[in-house]
Amino acid sequence: MRLKWLPAALALGVLCACGTAVVNPVSGETEYSAMSEEQEVAEGAKAHQQVLKEYSVYDNRGVQDYVNALGQRLAAQSHRSNLQWHFTVLDSPEINAFALPGGYVYVTRGIMAYMENEADLAGVMGHEIGHVTARHGAQRATSQQHAGLGVFAANILGAVLESQGYSGAGQLAGQVSQNVAAGYIASYGREQELQADGLGAEYLARNHYDPHNMVDVITVLKNQERYVADQAKAEGKPAPTGGGWLASHPSNDQRLQQIRQTADQYDAGTSYVDGGRERYLKVIQGLAFGESAEQGLVRGRNFYHGGLGIALSAPAGWHIQNSPEQVALLNAAGDAALLLKPVPATAGKTHADILKNGFKLTAGKTEASTINGLQATRYSGTRQDAQGKTQVLELTLVNGPENHTYALQQAARDAPTLQANRALLREAEASFRAMNAQDKAAARPWVIKLVPYPKGGFAELAKRSALPNAEPQLRLVNGFYGGGEPKPGQLVKVMEAG
């Protein structure tokens, strides 16, 4: 959670309806397009500025320089080396990468944690470069223009996990999908995704990396799916399925089959350069893993935000979802939650002003109170929603450290569910506090460290890891979730409190 409100949508320009004939750099064929190359670059540049406003750039110059240098080498051997390319690492734990038309490519530190070597990361970036070189964004804009929308969309690599049980996976993808094109979900099609995989392999080969590293990349995505499904099964929940915008993507099984065939077509006798494992591990040594201190940390049933100096605890059996807009403490059924949101300073200086300016209250009562010594005001009644309908509102405003005000809202599927969960919702609300010494000690972010693989295997390695459910996660992050073991003494990744 950040102390700001995200813009409702990326400010993407509506394209003119005239359209021109453009030669596709990859296919060499002439295609009707709503975007010229100049428009691609201009629209990408505008959207890039919005991305920088909405998503934090990872604050590590060494990592940024490394990723940019790798991306520039790949782009220089692509079908559109003439573009001015930009490569940015986003400060997000999500396992994602995406691209904007005109040469803007983004990878998250989250996906970097799961890559085993430089060639794997090059495969991820080559896939995204492929979307740009094949003008997939312009093609989407053209097809949407025919539907009267005239928009283009960012792409997510396709590793979106629709399970909030795994470090909030999928939140970045959801935010990008919802923000781009004012809420229209416009993913790339199956053929475009498969073509980008093939281009990724081609760009690997052009840069003397083994194109079979694209197989490793898709295997990482497949293992993420398996891990989330296994975790859901262990918790007695159904396995998550890709829905919404992700439904148009090819399955990772299909991608694995096709990319193996594509990679096998390259000359088996070709001598490829070292995959760069040693170089890559040196770069990610110390890389933040999971949520960062600036975003707030979920540790079991507790949420800590060191930058804001606040903490919150969920009742037993509940879980916490942390997103840039809010923190949600959800019951096991997922039909009731306590929502924590920062209140913008422009909403008012007093609780009365905030209630008056920020909520269309219709009838109810307010009550002055305190929560762990912090001034609070409770409101119970009704409000008018955006559609003009009356809805129940249970809200508490509380003053936190540094004169920041927060809204704690009790929410549920319906009135009976709200009533049934009221006691636990109040318990969650009562846990809101300024961080104490114990909280500060617990609010230590995780970082990647490299250690020799021990004789006791992943079971022994798990003993020194800060991760919950450590052994399967360590297998996952080191590329052995499907079985097998590293060689004794080989450097492997482990997550420890920084």
N, C-alpha and C positions, 0 to 999 in steps of 0.2 A: 504494500500500500504506500502510495506517495502522497505528500501533502499538496495535491493539485487535482484539478478536474481535467480529464482528457477531453480534447475537442470531439465534437460529435462525429466528425468524419474527416478523412483526409481531404484536403482541398484540391481534388482532382478536377482538371478543366474539362468542360464539355467540348467535344471535338466538333469541328465543322462537318457538315453533312455532304460536302462536295466529293471527297474521295479522289484518289489518284491511282494510276497503275505503277506498281513498284516491283522491282526484281528482288525476289527473296535471296539473300546471300547464301543460304545453305542449299536450297533446292535448285537455284538458278532459274526458277520459273517466274513468270510475271503474274502478279496477283493484284486484285483490286484491294485497296487499303484506305481506311479512314485516316491513317497517320503516315505522313512522310517521315523520313529519318530526322529531319529538323524538329518536327512536332514530337517525335518520340523523345528526343533529347530534352526538349523544353519541358514536356510534361513530367518526365522522370526527374528532372532537376527540382521542379516544384514539389513533387511528392516526396523527394528526398528530404527537403527541409521539414516537412511535416513529420516524417519518420524520426528525424533527430529531435523534434520537439516532444514527441509522444513516447519514445523509447530511449532509455539511457544507453549511451555508448560506453562500452566496457573501458574502465579507466586503467589501462595498462598499455603503455606505449610500445613495449617490446612485443606484446601479442598483436597489437594493431599493425605494427610495421611488418611483422612476419607474415600475417595473413594478406596484407596488401601486396607485398613483394611476390608471394606465391600467386595471387590472383592476377597480377600484371603479367607474369610469365605465361600463365595459361591464356589470358586474353590476347596476348601478342601472337599466339599461334592459332587463334580462332578465326572464324569466317568474317569477323568484323573488328579486325585489329585497328581500324581507323578511329573507332570510338574512344572517347576519353572515359576510361573505366574507373569506378570507385568501389572499394571493398571495405566493409565496416563490420566490426564485431559488436554485437549488441549484448548488453548486460542482462541476460535472461537465462534461466536454467532450462528453458524449453529446448527440445531436441528438434531444431528447425533451421531452415535457411530459406531465403526468398529473394526474388529479383524484381526490379522495376525496369520498364523500357528505358532505353537510352544508355544502359551500362552501369546500373546501380545494383550491387549485389551485397547481401547481408547474411552473415552466419551468426548464430548465437554461441556464447561460450558453452552453453548446454550441449550442443551437438559436438563441439570440439572435445569435450570430456570423453566421449565414446569412440572417437577415432583412435586408431592404433598407430598410425604413422602419417607422414606427410602426404603420401600418395592417396590415402583414404580421404583426407581433407581436400586434396586436389580433385578427387572424384565428386565430392559434394559441390564444390565450387564450379567444376566443369559442367555439371548438370544445370546449375543456375545460369552460367554463361550461355549454355545452349538455348535456354528459353529466350534470352535476349537476341542471340545471333539468328535464331530461326524466326524472330519477330512474332513470338507467340502472344505477347502483350498487344501488339498492333492488330493481330488477327482476332483477338478477343474484342478489341475495340470495334473492329469492323462488324463482327457478328452481332454485337450488342447494339451498334448503330442501326442495323437493319431492324432491330426490335424496338428502336426509338429511344435507346438509353444513351448511346454515345459515350461510353466510359471505358477505361481499362482498369485492370486489377493487378495487384501484386500476387506473387505465387509463393506458396509454401511447399517445401520439398516433398511433403507427403508423409512425414514421420509423426503426424499429429496423433496423439493418444487421447481418446475421448474418455479418459479416466482421471478424475481429480485426485484419486488415491496415489498417483505417482507424481509427486512434486508439482501438482497443479498443471500437469502436462496438457497441452492443447489450449491454454489460455492465450498465449501470444498469437497463435493461429486464429483463434476466435476473434480476438481484438482486431487483427489486421483484416480478416474477412468482413467483419461488421463495419469497420471504418471505411474501407475502400468502397468507392462508388456509392456513398451515402447509404450503406446497408445492403446493397445488392450483392448477393453471393455469386462471384464470377470466377470459378476455378478453371484451371486449364483442363482440357479434355484428356481422355485416355491416350490417344495417339500422340498428343503433344508431350505428355509425360514420358511415354516410351521413347519418343524421338530425343528428348532431352537426356535420357539415360544413355542412349547411343552416342550422342554428341559428347557427353561426359567421357565415355570410353575413348572416343576419337581424340579428344583434347589431351587425355592422359598419354596416349600413344605418341602424339605429336611432341609432347614434352618429355618423352623417353621414360614415362612411368608405365608399368604393366597395366593394360586396360582391365585386367581381371580384378583390379582394386575396386572397380565399380560393383563387382559382385560382393565384395566385402562390405561396401556401403549399404547396399540393399539388404544384406544379411543382418547388419546392425538394426535396420528398421524392423525387419522381421522378428528379431529377438526381442525388440521392445514390445511388439505386439504380444509375443508369447509370455513375456514377463508380466505384463498387465493382466492378461487372461489368467495366468497362474495365481496372481495375487487375488484377483476377484474370486476365483474358485475357492481359494483358501479361506476367504471371508464369507463364503456362502452367497456370493453375488453373481449375477450373470456376467459373462464376458462382455466388455464394451464392444460396440460395433461402430465403424465409421459411418457417420450420418451427415446430413446436410450437404455442404459444399464438397466434403471429402468423398461422397458417394460416386462422383464422376472419375475419381482416380483409379488406375488399375491396382489390383491387389498386389501386395508385395510378393506373393507366390508367382503371379504372372510376370512381374518385373524381374524376379530372380531367373526364371526360365529364359526370358528373352535376352537379358543382359549376358547370361552365360553363353548363349549362342552367338551374340554379337562379339564378345571378347574372344571367343575361340576362333573367329574369322581372321584375327590378326596373326601375323607370321610368328609361329611358335619358336622359330630360331632367332628371333630378334633379341638383342641384348639390351635389357632395360636397366636404367640406373637404379641405384639403391632406393628402396621405398622411403628412406628417411626416417626410420623409427627413432633412432637416437636423437636426431635433430628435433624431431617433433616433441618427444618426451621432455627435452630440456625446456622447450617453450611453455608447455602446459604445467610444468612443476610450479606449484603455488597458485594455479588457476582456481578461482572461486568455484565451488560446486554447490548446487542447490541454490536456494535463495540467498541474496546478499544482505548484508547488514542494512544497506540503504533501502532495501525493499521490505524489510521486516522478515523475521525468521519464525517458522513453525517448528516447534520441538515437542513432539507428542501432543499433549492436550494444551500446550501453552503457545501463545503468540507474543513475540518480543519485537519491539521496534526501537533499537538503540538511538537512532537519530531523533526520534520524536520523544523518547523517554517514557514510553507507555508499554503496558503488558496487559494480557487478557487470558483467561483460562476457560476451556470448554468443560462442561459436565462430563462425567464418566460415560463412555460409549458414544460420545459425539466426536466430530472431527472438524478440522479447520481448513478453510479455503482462503488463500491469500491472493488477491489480484490488485492491480494498480488502483482500481476504483474503490475497493472496499475489502474488509475482512468479514468472512461469514463463518459463524459457528453453527454447524448443522447437526440436527439429531440423526440417529441411525437410519431412520426411514427417509430422510431427506425432504420431509414435508414441513419442517419448522426450523427457523434459524434466527439468530441474533446477528444483525448486520451493523458493522462499525464503519462509519464514514467520517472523514474530516470535513468540517464545515468551512467553506470559503470565508475569508475575512470580510469580503464585500457583503456577506449576508446580514451583518449587523454586529454591534458591539455587545449587546445584551442578549440574554436568552429570549426575552420578550420580542426584541427586534427580529431575531432569527426565526422564531415561530411565525411572526407576522409576515416577513418577507419571503421566507423560503418554503412555506407550506400553505396551501389553500385550506385553512382550517374552517370547518363548518359548525361543529358543536363539540364541546368537550370541557375538560377541566385541567388545570395545571397545578402542580404541587412542588414547592421548593424542597430540596433534599440535599444530601451529600453522599458520595460514593468514595469510600476509603479516604475521607478528608477532602475530597475534591467537590467544589460547588456543582450542583446538578439541579435540573428542572425536569420533572416528569409531566408528559402530556398524555392523556387518555381520551379518545373521542373519535371524531371522523374528519375526513378531509375530502377535497374534490380532486380526482385524478385528472390526467391530461385529456381524457375523453369526456370530462364533465360528470363522471359518475361518483357517487359517494362511496368511500371505503373506510374501513376501520383503521385507525392509526394509534399504535402504542409506541411512544417515542420518549427517549430521555436525552437531554442535552447535558454534557458534562465538560467542565473546564479542565484541560490537561496541562502538562508542563509548558512553559514558554508561551503562555496565553493562547494556546490553541484550543479550539472548541471542537468537540466530537459529537456526532449523533449516533445513539444506540437504538436501533429500531427492531422491535419484535415483529417477526413476519411468519406467516403460516399459510398453508393451502386454503384453509377456510376457518371460520370462527370456531367450530368445535375443536379442530386441531390446535388452534391457538390456545384455547382454554385448557386442553389436555396437557400442553407443554408449558403452561405459564410458570409453574414453579421452577422448572429447570432453566427457562429463559431468564427469570429473575436471578437465579444463581449465577448464570453466565454474566449478566449485566453487573452484578455485585462484585465480580472479579476484576473489573476495570480498575487500573491503578497506575500510579507513577512507578517506574521501575525501581526496585530496591537493589541492594547489593547482591542478593541471591539471584535475582533476575538478570543482572548484568553479567554475572559469572556464567550463567546458562546461555546467554545470547552471544555465543561465539560462532561465527560463520565457519563452514567447512571449506577446506582447501584440499587440492590434490597433492599428495606427496608420493615419491617414488621409493620403493624398497625392494630388496632382493626377494624373490619368491621363496618362502620358507619350506622346509622339509615337511611341515605339518599341513601344507596345502592351504586352500582357501579357508578351512575351518580355523586354522591358526591365525591366518591373516585377519579374519573377522574380529578376533579378540582385541586388536589394536585400532579397529575402525570406529568412527563416531556414528556410522550409519545405523539406523534401525534395520532389522532384517538384513544384516550385513552380508552374509555369505552369498545369497543369490544376487544381491546388488553388485558385489565385487566381481562375481563371475560375469555379470552383464557388462560392467564398465570395462572389463579387461578382455572382452571378446570370447569368453568361454562359457556362455550361458547354455549352449547346446551340448556341453560336455568337453572333456579334454582338460589338460593341465599345461601351464607354462613349464619351461625347463627350470630345474632348481637353480636359484641364483639369478635368473632373468629378472630385470627390472619390471615391476608391475605397479599399477596405480592403487593407492589406498586413500581413503578420505578421513582426515583428522580435523579436529577443531583448530582453527587458525589462531 
